[in-house]
Amino acid sequence: MSGECKDLLSGISEYLDGTASEALCAEIRRHMEGCENCRVVVDSARKTIAFYKGDQLVQELPPDFQVRLHGTLRDAWERRQGKV
């Protein structure tokens, strides 16, 4: 992730909740036109917010599945970050 990505995504909360300045919103939109990674991050954040704003979770995940899922996601993240 580039420095520009990190700088712009530091304002993602304000961008998504509508409190960011119009200049920041325009800059984020412009950046996302050419950056697939940031588009995915913003889209995922929007979907997560929409999911949690809805009613309660449809079904609770079994505890052992949660542990395996978190481990798998952590391992994938560490590989991607070059920590493994």
N, C-alpha and C positions, 0 to 999 in steps of 0.2 A: 504494500500500500504506500503510495507516494505521500510526501509531506502535504501536498495540496489536498489529497483525500482526507488525511487526518485533520487538517485545519477546518475543512468544510464540514466534516462529520461531527466536529465538536459542537456544531450548532444544530444538530439533527433534532434535538428535543424541541427547540423553539420553532424549527421549521415545521415539524409534524403537528405541533399544537397550535400553530397559527400566530405565534407571538414574535416571530423573527421579523426583522426589517424587510421591506420589499427588496432592498438591494441584496441582502443575504439570500433571500428566496430565489431571486433571479440568478445569483451566482451559483447556488446549489443546482438549480434546474439546468443551467448551462453546462455545468461540470458533468452532471449525470447523462447528458446527451452523448458524451464521449467516453464515459466510464461505466462499463458493465458492472464492475464490483460495487461501486457506490449505489447504482440503481438497485442491485440485489439487496444491499444493506437497508436502504430506505424502504423498499417494497416489503421486506421481511418485518421491519419494525412496524410499518402500517398494519400488516396482517396480524401481528402479535397484539397490537393495541386494540384492533377491532375484535379479536378473539376474546381478550380479557374484558372488554367493555360489555360483551354479551352476557347472557345468563351464566350460571355456574357451569363448570365443566360437565360435559355430557357423561363422561365416564372417567373415574379415577383409575390411573394406571396401577397395576399390581406393584408392590414395593420392590420385588426382585427385578422386575422389568425396568423400573426407574433406575435402579443401581446400574444395570447393564447398559441402558441407554446413555446415562451420564458418562459412564466409563468409555463407551465407544465414541461419544462426541468429544470428550476430553482428549482421547488418544488421537483422533483425527485432527483436532486443533493443534496439538503439540507437533504432529508430523508436518502440518502445514507451516508451522512457525519454525521448523527446523530444530525442534528441541529433542527429537528422538533420532 
